[in-house]
Amino acid sequence: MTATTPARGSIGAGVLWMSALALLLFWLPVVGPLIAGYVGGRKSGSVARAFAAAVAPAIVLTLLVSVLSTALTAVPLIGILAGFGTLIFLIGNIGPMLLGALLGGFMA
Protein backbone atom coordinates (compact mmCIF):
# COMPACT_ATOMS: atom_id res chain seq x y z
CA MET A 1 0.00 0.00 0.00
CA THR A 2 1.44 3.35 -1.00
CA ALA A 3 0.93 6.72 0.62
CA THR A 4 -1.71 7.68 -1.94
CA THR A 5 -3.75 4.48 -1.71
CA PRO A 6 -6.54 4.73 0.87
CA ALA A 7 -6.84 1.94 3.42
CA ARG A 8 -9.39 -0.75 2.62
CA GLY A 9 -11.95 -1.09 5.36
CA SER A 10 -11.99 0.12 8.93
CA ILE A 11 -12.48 -1.16 12.44
CA GLY A 12 -15.80 0.70 12.70
CA ALA A 13 -17.18 -0.99 9.60
CA GLY A 14 -16.07 -4.38 10.92
CA VAL A 15 -17.72 -3.77 14.29
CA LEU A 16 -20.99 -2.70 12.68
CA TRP A 17 -21.13 -5.69 10.33
CA MET A 18 -20.17 -8.16 13.06
CA SER A 19 -22.72 -6.76 15.48
CA ALA A 20 -25.56 -6.64 12.96
CA LEU A 21 -24.93 -10.14 11.61
CA ALA A 22 -24.42 -11.59 15.08
CA LEU A 23 -27.84 -10.25 16.06
CA LEU A 24 -29.45 -11.59 12.89
CA LEU A 25 -27.77 -15.01 13.06
CA PHE A 26 -28.05 -15.62 16.81
CA TRP A 27 -30.08 -18.77 16.19
CA LEU A 28 -27.10 -20.54 14.57
CA PRO A 29 -24.91 -21.51 17.58
CA VAL A 30 -21.43 -21.71 16.03
CA VAL A 31 -22.00 -20.90 12.37
CA GLY A 32 -23.73 -17.54 13.04
CA PRO A 33 -20.80 -15.90 14.87
CA LEU A 34 -18.38 -17.49 12.39
CA ILE A 35 -20.21 -15.90 9.45
CA ALA A 36 -20.52 -12.57 11.29
CA GLY A 37 -16.81 -12.61 12.09
CA TYR A 38 -15.83 -13.51 8.54
CA VAL A 39 -17.89 -10.72 6.98
CA GLY A 40 -16.75 -8.22 9.60
CA GLY A 41 -13.13 -9.27 9.08
CA ARG A 42 -13.46 -8.74 5.34
CA LYS A 43 -14.97 -5.30 5.95
CA SER A 44 -12.15 -4.45 8.37
CA GLY A 45 -9.54 -4.95 5.66
CA SER A 46 -6.67 -6.57 7.57
CA VAL A 47 -6.02 -9.19 10.22
CA ALA A 48 -5.06 -6.64 12.90
CA ARG A 49 -8.14 -4.49 12.29
CA ALA A 50 -10.34 -7.61 12.18
CA PHE A 51 -8.97 -8.73 15.56
CA ALA A 52 -9.60 -5.28 17.02
CA ALA A 53 -13.11 -5.21 15.55
CA ALA A 54 -13.92 -8.58 17.15
CA VAL A 55 -12.48 -7.75 20.58
CA ALA A 56 -13.46 -4.06 20.92
CA PRO A 57 -17.21 -4.64 21.49
CA ALA A 58 -16.46 -7.11 24.29
CA ILE A 59 -14.23 -4.58 26.05
CA VAL A 60 -16.71 -1.73 25.58
CA LEU A 61 -19.61 -3.85 26.85
CA THR A 62 -17.57 -4.95 29.87
CA LEU A 63 -16.75 -1.35 30.79
CA LEU A 64 -20.35 -0.27 30.22
CA VAL A 65 -21.76 -3.01 32.46
CA SER A 66 -19.18 -2.21 35.13
CA VAL A 67 -19.96 1.52 35.13
CA LEU A 68 -23.73 1.05 35.05
CA SER A 69 -23.65 -1.57 37.80
CA THR A 70 -21.59 0.75 39.97
CA ALA A 71 -23.97 3.63 39.25
CA LEU A 72 -27.05 1.55 40.09
CA THR A 73 -25.73 0.06 43.32
CA ALA A 74 -23.29 2.78 44.45
CA VAL A 75 -20.90 -0.04 45.38
CA PRO A 76 -17.81 -0.17 43.14
CA LEU A 77 -17.05 -3.79 44.06
CA ILE A 78 -20.38 -4.94 42.64
CA GLY A 79 -19.67 -3.01 39.43
CA ILE A 80 -16.24 -4.60 39.12
CA LEU A 81 -17.64 -8.09 39.69
CA ALA A 82 -20.46 -7.53 37.19
CA GLY A 83 -17.99 -6.26 34.60
CA PHE A 84 -15.63 -9.16 35.22
CA GLY A 85 -18.49 -11.66 34.90
CA THR A 86 -19.54 -10.04 31.64
CA LEU A 87 -15.97 -10.23 30.33
CA ILE A 88 -15.68 -13.94 31.20
CA PHE A 89 -19.01 -14.65 29.49
CA LEU A 90 -18.00 -12.74 26.36
CA ILE A 91 -14.56 -14.37 26.17
CA GLY A 92 -16.25 -17.77 26.31
CA ASN A 93 -18.50 -16.83 23.41
CA ILE A 94 -16.13 -14.88 21.18
CA GLY A 95 -14.23 -17.89 19.80
CA PRO A 96 -16.11 -18.52 16.53
CA MET A 97 -16.45 -14.80 15.81
CA LEU A 98 -12.75 -14.23 16.40
CA LEU A 99 -11.83 -17.18 14.18
CA GLY A 100 -14.11 -15.88 11.42
CA ALA A 101 -12.72 -12.35 11.81
CA LEU A 102 -9.15 -13.54 11.49
CA LEU A 103 -10.01 -15.61 8.41
CA GLY A 104 -11.91 -12.70 6.88
CA GLY A 105 -9.10 -10.27 7.62
CA PHE A 106 -6.60 -12.65 6.07
CA MET A 107 -8.74 -13.02 2.94
CA ALA A 108 -9.27 -9.23 2.54
C-alpha positions as CSV (number, residue, x, y, z in Angstrom):
1,M,0.0,0.0,0.0
2,T,1.4,3.4,-1.0
3,A,0.9,6.7,0.6
4,T,-1.7,7.7,-1.9
5,T,-3.7,4.5,-1.7
6,P,-6.5,4.7,0.9
7,A,-6.8,1.9,3.4
8,R,-9.4,-0.7,2.6
9,G,-12.0,-1.1,5.4
10,S,-12.0,0.1,8.9
11,I,-12.5,-1.2,12.4
12,G,-15.8,0.7,12.7
13,A,-17.2,-1.0,9.6
14,G,-16.1,-4.4,10.9
15,V,-17.7,-3.8,14.3
16,L,-21.0,-2.7,12.7
17,W,-21.1,-5.7,10.3
18,M,-20.2,-8.2,13.1
19,S,-22.7,-6.8,15.5
20,A,-25.6,-6.6,13.0
21,L,-24.9,-10.1,11.6
22,A,-24.4,-11.6,15.1
23,L,-27.8,-10.2,16.1
24,L,-29.4,-11.6,12.9
25,L,-27.8,-15.0,13.1
26,F,-28.0,-15.6,16.8
27,W,-30.1,-18.8,16.2
28,L,-27.1,-20.5,14.6
29,P,-24.9,-21.5,17.6
30,V,-21.4,-21.7,16.0
31,V,-22.0,-20.9,12.4
32,G,-23.7,-17.5,13.0
33,P,-20.8,-15.9,14.9
34,L,-18.4,-17.5,12.4
35,I,-20.2,-15.9,9.4
36,A,-20.5,-12.6,11.3
37,G,-16.8,-12.6,12.1
38,Y,-15.8,-13.5,8.5
39,V,-17.9,-10.7,7.0
40,G,-16.7,-8.2,9.6
41,G,-13.1,-9.3,9.1
42,R,-13.5,-8.7,5.3
43,K,-15.0,-5.3,5.9
44,S,-12.2,-4.5,8.4
45,G,-9.5,-5.0,5.7
46,S,-6.7,-6.6,7.6
47,V,-6.0,-9.2,10.2
48,A,-5.1,-6.6,12.9
49,R,-8.1,-4.5,12.3
50,A,-10.3,-7.6,12.2
51,F,-9.0,-8.7,15.6
52,A,-9.6,-5.3,17.0
53,A,-13.1,-5.2,15.6
54,A,-13.9,-8.6,17.1
55,V,-12.5,-7.8,20.6
56,A,-13.5,-4.1,20.9
57,P,-17.2,-4.6,21.5
58,A,-16.5,-7.1,24.3
59,I,-14.2,-4.6,26.0
60,V,-16.7,-1.7,25.6
61,L,-19.6,-3.8,26.9
62,T,-17.6,-4.9,29.9
63,L,-16.8,-1.4,30.8
64,L,-20.4,-0.3,30.2
65,V,-21.8,-3.0,32.5
66,S,-19.2,-2.2,35.1
67,V,-20.0,1.5,35.1
68,L,-23.7,1.1,35.0
69,S,-23.6,-1.6,37.8
70,T,-21.6,0.8,40.0
71,A,-24.0,3.6,39.3
72,L,-27.1,1.6,40.1
73,T,-25.7,0.1,43.3
74,A,-23.3,2.8,44.5
75,V,-20.9,0.0,45.4
76,P,-17.8,-0.2,43.1
77,L,-17.0,-3.8,44.1
78,I,-20.4,-4.9,42.6
79,G,-19.7,-3.0,39.4
80,I,-16.2,-4.6,39.1
81,L,-17.6,-8.1,39.7
82,A,-20.5,-7.5,37.2
83,G,-18.0,-6.3,34.6
84,F,-15.6,-9.2,35.2
85,G,-18.5,-11.7,34.9
86,T,-19.5,-10.0,31.6
87,L,-16.0,-10.2,30.3
88,I,-15.7,-13.9,31.2
89,F,-19.0,-14.7,29.5
90,L,-18.0,-12.7,26.4
91,I,-14.6,-14.4,26.2
92,G,-16.2,-17.8,26.3
93,N,-18.5,-16.8,23.4
94,I,-16.1,-14.9,21.2
95,G,-14.2,-17.9,19.8
96,P,-16.1,-18.5,16.5
97,M,-16.5,-14.8,15.8
98,L,-12.8,-14.2,16.4
99,L,-11.8,-17.2,14.2
100,G,-14.1,-15.9,11.4
101,A,-12.7,-12.4,11.8
102,L,-9.1,-13.5,11.5
103,L,-10.0,-15.6,8.4
104,G,-11.9,-12.7,6.9
105,G,-9.1,-10.3,7.6
106,F,-6.6,-12.7,6.1
107,M,-8.7,-13.0,2.9
108,A,-9.3,-9.2,2.5
